[in-house]
Amino acid sequence: MLRMFIRRLFLGLITVALVSLIIFAGVEFLPGDACTAFLEREAQGKILENCREELGLNRPAAERYLEWAANALQGNLGMSANGEDSIGSLVGARLGNSLLLAACALLTGVPLAIVLGVIAGLWRDRPADLIVSTAAIFAMTIPEFVSATVLILLFSVWLGWLPGIVLTSADAPVAEFFPEIILPVIVLSMVMTAHILRMVRSSVIEVMNGDYIQMATLKGVPYWQMVFRHALPNALLPAINVVALTIAWLLGGVVVIEVVFNYPGLGRMMIDAISDRDLPVVQALALIVATVYVFVNLTADMLTMIANPRLRTLYTRK
Amino acid sequence: MTAAPIIDIQDISIGFTGLSGSTLPVLRNIDLSVRPGESVGLVGESGSGKSTLALAAMGYLKRGLRVLNGSSHFNGDDMFSQSRKSLEHIRGGKLGLVPQNSGQSLTPTLRIGAQLTEALRLHSKLDQAQYRARVLELLGQVRLPDPEAIYARFPHELSGGQQQRVAIAMALAGEPDALLLDEPTTGLDVTTQAHILELLRDLAAETGMAMVYVSHDLGAIARVCDRVVVMYAGEVVLESTAKQVLTAPTHPYARGLLASIPKLSDPHLPTALDGRPPAPGKAGAGCAFVDRCGIASGLCRSSRPPLAAGPGGAMSRCHHAEQANQLPMTSTGADPERSDPNAPAALALDKVSISYAKQGLIEKLLGKEDTRPVTVDGISVAMKRGETLGLVGESGSGKSTILKSIAGLLPPAGGEITFGDGGHLPQEVERRSNDHLRRIQLIFQNPDDSMNPRHTIAEILEQPLKLYFGLKGQALHDRSAELLERVRLGAHYMTRLPSQLSGGEKQRVAVARAFAAEPELVLCDEVTSALDVSVQAAVLDLLNELKQEQGTTYVFVSHDLAVVRALSDRVAVLYQGRLCEIGPSEDVYALPSHPYTEVLLGAVLEPDPDYAPKLTADDVIELAPPAQGCPFQRRCPRKLGAICDTDSPPWQQQPNGHAVRCHISLEELNRLQVDEARSDETPKETLSA
C-alpha cells in the first residue's frame, strides 16, 4: 500500500515535470517574449536588446528552463512581465480567492448532489426521481453564462436580494466577499451538483439491483439499515473520483463564472495575463493548475483504494 | 407426516406485464407444501420459474413481477400480506435463504464477521457480548477452517466454497425452521459441491429444519432431497419421491432430462432433448411440453393436462403418464467418434510452462534467467489428427491457461508448442500467419461474452469467411446459411441478434463461427458449462458430428468429468498446472487412478438417491503449488510420507499410453482402490437387504 502510494506520487511528480516542460516549450515557440510584450511598440533595436540582456532572455532555452523550474520548485515563480510584481504574491491572493469559491461550491454542491442522487436512485422512475433528474439535465445543459445571467437578472436586478457582481478587490479579507460570492457559488453548484448527482443516481440504481441487496432484504435487514450499511458504502465509491475531478475543475479556474461575476480568481487572472501577453504569469498559472489536477486525482485514487476493500487487497498483495 | 405444512403455497400464479400490455405468467397455478423437517427439490431448466417459486415462499418478487392469484403461507402467515416489519422478522429468522451466487450476495464492503453479527443482531435473542462467540461457533458449524481468520476477512478474500459456507452460516444464524437454497452449489468445483451437499445433509439431520432445494442438477437433488418437484415452463409437471422421480419418472420431460445427463458410468453421448420451452405467455391451450415430447398426441395439443395422481402415487401432468415409461431415460446417444491411432500429428506440447507474471524489463535487458513463478509447468502432450483430448481439473488447475497458450494469447514461458507435422508455429498470436490463425479456432465458455451483442448472426459468421477466404456477396451469404444449417439453426437466424437467441442457440452460433474457418484444431473452453443439461447434450452431439465429418482435432476443457468422458479419446488430469494422469479415457476413468483423479471421480454425483459420493480429500483451494515434491502432496489422501514432499513423482507408463505420476506403484494403487471399492459395496447391500 505504501509502496503503491510512493509509486503513484513519483509518477505524479514526473507528470508535473513533463507538463512544465510542455508549458515552457509552448511559450517558447510563441512569437514574441516578455520584452516585446513589455516594451510594446518600442520593442526594437537597441532597447529590445538591452531588455533581453537584462532579463537574461539571450541565454539558451534549456538553461532558462532549468532556472525557471528550479525557482518554481522553491516557490519562486518569477516576476510578472511589467517587471514590478512578483508572480508569487499576485497568484497568492488569487489562489486564496479561488479556493474560497471552490470550497463554498463544494460544501453546498457535494452534499446536495449525494442526497438528491440517492433519493433519485432509491425512488427510481417515481415523481421524486423525475423531478430531480429533469432538473439535473437542465442544470447541465444550460451554459453557465446563461444561467449566471438569468440569476443576476432575477436576484439582483428584479428582486434586488443579492449583489450581481463582485466589486471586492483581489486581496481583500475573506469576510468581505460575502454576500457577493453567493450568486457565483449557486451557479457553480448547479452545474457540479448535476454531474455528481447523475453519477450517484446510476450507481445507486446499479447497487440496489445487486445480489447482495436482495440478500440483505431476504435476510430481514430493515430497509434504511440496508440502504446505509449495505448499499451506500458501495454506491458512493465511484463518487470519490467524480468529486476529485470537480475539485480540480473548480481550482483550475472557472473562467466563465469569474468573468461574468468579475470574481478575482485564478481563471480571470489567466485570461487577463493572456490578453496582456504576460507570458511569465501564463506559464506560472498553467503549472499551478496542472499540479492541482495531478495531486487532487492522486488523492482521490488513494481514497478510493482505502475505501474499497477489494482494491486494497489487490494492491497490498502485490 | 401429518404435521401442518410449514411452507404452504396454494394455486399461485406470478407474472409480469409484457411490452404488448398483456399479462405474461411466469408461474401458473402452483401448489407447493413443505412439512417440517422435509427436504424438497425443485428442478427444471433455466426459465422454468423454480427460483421465482422459492422466492415467493419468502413473499419476495423480483422487480416487475406480481402475484396474479393464489397465496403463499409460512407457518400460517400469509407472506404477501405481511407488514414490512413482520416480513423482516421472518426473513432471515425462521425462514432462511442461501442464495445462488454467494460471491455476489455478500456485501463487498463489510467483513464476514460484521455480516454474520448483523444477522444475529436482527434475529437472535443473544446479548451483544455473545455475538462474537456465536459467530465463531456458526463458522465452525459450517466447517470453515480457522473461524477467527475468516471472521476478519472480506468476502472477496474467500474462495467460492468458503463464500457459500458463510452464506449457509448466515442463514443458520436465525435458527431457521426452513431453509430455501437457490442453486447453492452451481458454479462450484465438483469436490466443493460434494462437500457442501454433505454439510447440508448433516445440518438438516442435526437441526431438523425443512429445506427447499432449487437446482437444475439432478445429481445434487438426489443427494439432499426426499421429494422432488419437476417444473417446466412455469408449471409443476411431476411431483413424487426423489427415488421415483429419479428412477421411474412418469413424465416425458423428466425422462428426457435424465437421459440428457452425461454419466460417468456411461461412455455414450447423452441424448439431447431438442427444442426449448415456450416463452411466458406463449404456451398454447395444450400441454406446454408438447413440441418436445416423444409421445404427444392430438389430445396433448388441444387440452392442458391436469396434475393427476398416476402410477406409484406420483403426481404427473401428462395425458399419457402410463406410457411415459416407454421413453428412454438413459442415454441412447451415439457412440463418441474415436480417432484413428495412425493419423498424422496435429499438435504437440513439449515441456510447456506458462506464467502470468511478466518478466521485468531490467531482468530481460540484463539477460537474467527467467525466474517467474509458473502457473502451468512441464506439460508434454502429443495429439493426432482427429483426436479429442479432454483436460479436467478443479478451478485454478490451469486448464484454460493451456488453451490460451495454444491459441497464442499467452505465449509459454518455456517449452514449445508445435502444430501439424512439426511445422513451426510462432508462439505469439501477433506473429502467427493468417493461415495459422485460421487452422486453430477457439470456442469460449459464455457465448454472451464472446459475441458482439450489436452484430447480427450473419455479421458474426461472415467475419471469419471474409478474413480467411475473402468471400463476398452471394457466396458469402450462401456459406453463412450453410454453416447455420450445419449447426441445425437454419438461414432465418441470419438477421437476428445474439440477444434474440437462447443460450444453446448462441453456443451453436459460436460453434458455427469456429467451423467457418475450416479449422484443424478447435479449442473448447468449458463450452457447455453455461448451458442447461438438455441443451448441453445437443451441443456435445453437434461437436461429435462435426468431428466425424471433418476430422477436427479438439482440446476439450471442462470441470465436468462426465462431459469430458462423453467426448474425449484421451483425458489429461491437471492439478495446480501440473499433469497427474493422462491416457485413453476408459483407462483414466477406470482403476487404478492417480489419487487426485480418484478424489475427483469420488466427488461426482449421480442422479441416484442411493449413490453417495466418496469424499476422501478436503476441498481446500491452494493458491500456489508446493515448491518441491508432488503438487498434490497437501491434499493427497494416500500420501506416503516425506518422499511426496521432497521428490517429484515419476511417470509410470503403461503400454497403452496410460500414464500416472505418483510415488505409489500402479499395482499398489490398483490393490488399494479395488479393495476399497469392494468394501464400499458391502454395507450398501446390507442396508437394502
Interface residues (C-beta under 8 A of the other chain):
Chain A: N209 G210 D211 Y212 Q214 M215 A216 T217 L218 K219 G220 V221 P222 Y223 R229 H230 P233 N234 A307 N308 P309 R310 T313
Chain B: L55 M58 Y60 R63 R84 K85 L87 E88 H89 I90 R91 G92 G93 L97 P99 Q100 N101 Q104 S105 L106 T107 P108 T109 L110 E118 A119 L122 H123 F154 H156 E157 A167 M170 G174
